[in-house]
Amino acid sequence: MNTHKTLIVGNWKMHFTIGESSMFIRKLEEQLKIPSSVEVVVAPTTLALQSVSLQLKHHRKFKLAAQNCFWRDFGAYTGEVSAHMLRGLTQYVIIGHSERRHAFGEIDKDIRLKVQAVVRNQMQPILCVGETAQERADGDTGFTLHDQVTAGLANITSEEMHRIVIAYEPVWAIGTGENAKTTDVAAAMKLIRKQVKDLFGKQASLDLRLLYGGSVDGANATQYLALPDVDGLLVGGASLKPEVFGDIIASAKS
Ligand code: PEP
């Protein structure tokens, strides 16, 4: 759909200490072959971003993402890390992951402000959207995606849209081994791209990178990457296994 490299993002979630993250990066560096047509991003714990960033500086084989951030730049917000603090450390920030929405009660307003904060601080948000099992069963997938995309991008201008990545991640498919049918993914992606076109114009919809996420592994990655509207993958569990992550990256080449 666009001329970007295929984007493969590994979300490590709350796995690996600082030392383990560093060792895992070394392992990935040794094992992974990254084709020139593929951009690989890893999202370690916030604590390890500084050390991993220094570790990667020499060759920049991967880019980095944070898994979350707060939207105010600074202030009395105990325990939070702002987008402003991540600036210069990561290129991407995952925003609105279903675990943030469902386990930490993030609502559309938080997500909208976070997307805006990431863009304001010159990074790229990976805005996660996706329906729950109940919404799917009720036939409401389209409405859910429409609402989440509209709300998440409400503070963004057409000129800023080139920074936006959207990950379609059906909630019921995350970490369950129950990955979505390609026909359903194709329909959801088409809908999201059309919505972006309606909101921001044709160029924004062409520039937009759309990722699929939800129980992606070495065996099923190819089928999603073959879909016309899919520009890459957001990978959770499988990104913690270097061989499997390597297989997914290899699939992205073809
Ligand atoms: C995720 O964390 O975004 C994800 C898609 O996880 P998994 O690949 O394990 O389903």
Residues whose N, C-alpha, C, O or C-beta is under 5 A from the ligand:
A	BS01	PEP	N11 A173 I174 G175 T176 G213 G214 S215 V216 L234 V235 G236 G237 A238
